[in-house]
């Protein structure tokens, strides 16, 4: 994934046409592509995965969300982006429930 954000974008877009959303598949430890993009400081990949349906609340077997991984490695741009996405999602939810 390093430096290949266009390929990841294409795969994420094509994965959404499958019966399963490939952006949320996990490995044996519960890491999704979004978790890995956060661990590798790949902001463009993070954006493309989220645009294509990646779940920012998905937890690993150790209970870590993608934002927790970005915080651990001090990748501030990714942390800020995920916090912003979280706020936007809350706003949408609040509008739907009111």
C-alpha positions as a LaTeX table, in Angstrom:
\begin{tabular}{lrrr}
\hline
Residue & $x$ (\AA) & $y$ (\AA) & $z$ (\AA) \\
\hline
Unk1 & 0.00 & 0.00 & 0.00 \\
Unk2 & 2.91 & 2.34 & 0.50 \\
Unk3 & 2.75 & 4.99 & $-2.19$ \\
Unk4 & 0.08 & 3.16 & $-4.14$ \\
Unk5 & $-2.99$ & 5.09 & $-3.08$ \\
Unk6 & $-4.45$ & 5.09 & $-6.60$ \\
Unk7 & $-4.35$ & 1.28 & $-6.70$ \\
Unk8 & $-5.94$ & 1.09 & $-3.26$ \\
Unk9 & $-8.64$ & 3.53 & $-4.39$ \\
Unk10 & $-9.42$ & 1.37 & $-7.43$ \\
Unk11 & $-9.51$ & $-1.83$ & $-5.38$ \\
Unk12 & $-11.73$ & $-0.23$ & $-2.73$ \\
Unk13 & $-14.14$ & 1.02 & $-5.40$ \\
Unk14 & $-14.28$ & $-2.39$ & $-7.10$ \\
Unk15 & $-14.59$ & $-4.16$ & $-3.76$ \\
Unk16 & $-17.81$ & $-2.30$ & $-3.03$ \\
Unk17 & $-19.45$ & $-3.91$ & $-6.05$ \\
Unk18 & $-18.84$ & $-7.33$ & $-4.49$ \\
Unk19 & $-21.32$ & $-8.95$ & $-2.10$ \\
Unk20 & $-18.94$ & $-8.21$ & 0.77 \\
Unk21 & $-17.43$ & $-4.80$ & 1.41 \\
Unk22 & $-13.75$ & $-5.66$ & 0.96 \\
Unk23 & $-12.66$ & $-2.50$ & 2.76 \\
Unk24 & $-13.77$ & $-4.02$ & 6.07 \\
Unk25 & $-12.25$ & $-7.48$ & 5.72 \\
Unk26 & $-9.74$ & $-8.23$ & 8.48 \\
Unk27 & $-6.72$ & $-10.46$ & 8.96 \\
Unk28 & $-6.31$ & $-12.98$ & 11.78 \\
Unk29 & $-5.55$ & $-10.22$ & 14.29 \\
Unk30 & $-8.56$ & $-8.13$ & 13.29 \\
Unk31 & $-6.63$ & $-5.52$ & 11.31 \\
Unk32 & $-8.51$ & $-4.04$ & 8.37 \\
Unk33 & $-6.96$ & $-2.15$ & 5.46 \\
Unk34 & $-7.87$ & 1.06 & 7.35 \\
Unk35 & $-5.94$ & $-0.07$ & 10.44 \\
Unk36 & $-2.90$ & $-0.81$ & 8.30 \\
Unk37 & $-3.11$ & 2.49 & 6.40 \\
Unk38 & $-3.17$ & 4.28 & 9.77 \\
Unk39 & $-0.16$ & 2.29 & 10.99 \\
Unk40 & 1.77 & 3.17 & 7.82 \\
Unk41 & 0.83 & 6.88 & 7.82 \\
Unk42 & $-0.97$ & 6.72 & 4.48 \\
Unk43 & $-3.45$ & 9.61 & 4.65 \\
Unk44 & $-4.61$ & 9.35 & 1.01 \\
Unk45 & $-5.24$ & 5.64 & 1.44 \\
Unk46 & $-7.18$ & 6.34 & 4.66 \\
Unk47 & $-9.35$ & 8.86 & 2.79 \\
Unk48 & $-10.00$ & 6.50 & $-0.12$ \\
Unk49 & $-10.90$ & 3.62 & 2.17 \\
Unk50 & $-13.34$ & 5.76 & 4.17 \\
Unk51 & $-14.94$ & 7.18 & 1.02 \\
Unk52 & $-15.51$ & 3.58 & $-0.05$ \\
Unk53 & $-17.11$ & 2.46 & 3.18 \\
Unk54 & $-14.34$ & 1.55 & 5.61 \\
Unk55 & $-15.65$ & 1.37 & 9.17 \\
Unk56 & $-13.74$ & 3.78 & 11.43 \\
Unk57 & $-15.17$ & 2.05 & 14.52 \\
Unk58 & $-13.92$ & $-1.44$ & 13.62 \\
Unk59 & $-11.75$ & $-2.90$ & 16.40 \\
Unk60 & $-8.83$ & $-5.32$ & 16.27 \\
Unk61 & $-8.67$ & $-8.35$ & 18.56 \\
Unk62 & $-6.88$ & $-6.04$ & 21.02 \\
Unk63 & $-9.73$ & $-3.53$ & 20.92 \\
Unk64 & $-7.92$ & $-0.90$ & 18.84 \\
Unk65 & $-9.77$ & 1.32 & 16.39 \\
Unk66 & $-7.89$ & 2.84 & 13.45 \\
Unk67 & $-7.64$ & 6.17 & 15.31 \\
Unk68 & $-5.99$ & 4.43 & 18.27 \\
Unk69 & $-3.24$ & 3.15 & 15.98 \\
Unk70 & $-2.72$ & 6.60 & 14.43 \\
Unk71 & $-2.49$ & 8.09 & 17.93 \\
Unk72 & 0.02 & 5.46 & 19.06 \\
Unk73 & 2.34 & 6.35 & 16.19 \\
Unk74 & 1.60 & 10.09 & 16.55 \\
Unk75 & 0.37 & 10.51 & 12.97 \\
Unk76 & $-1.44$ & 13.78 & 13.71 \\
Unk77 & $-2.87$ & 14.38 & 10.22 \\
Unk78 & $-4.58$ & 11.00 & 10.25 \\
Unk79 & $-5.79$ & 11.50 & 13.84 \\
Unk80 & $-7.28$ & 14.89 & 12.94 \\
Unk81 & $-8.93$ & 13.49 & 9.81 \\
Unk82 & $-10.46$ & 10.54 & 11.69 \\
Unk83 & $-11.69$ & 12.85 & 14.45 \\
Unk84 & $-13.30$ & 15.08 & 11.83 \\
Unk85 & $-14.94$ & 12.08 & 10.12 \\
Unk86 & $-16.24$ & 10.92 & 13.51 \\
Unk87 & $-17.79$ & 14.32 & 14.19 \\
Unk88 & $-19.39$ & 14.43 & 10.74 \\
Unk89 & $-20.87$ & 10.95 & 11.28 \\
Unk90 & $-22.30$ & 12.01 & 14.66 \\
Unk91 & $-23.89$ & 15.07 & 13.05 \\
Unk92 & $-25.54$ & 12.91 & 10.37 \\
Unk93 & $-26.81$ & 10.48 & 13.01 \\
Unk94 & $-28.22$ & 13.30 & 15.15 \\
Unk95 & $-30.05$ & 14.77 & 12.15 \\
Unk96 & $-31.60$ & 11.38 & 11.36 \\
Unk97 & $-32.82$ & 10.85 & 14.93 \\
Unk98 & $-34.31$ & 14.34 & 15.40 \\
\hline
\end{tabular}
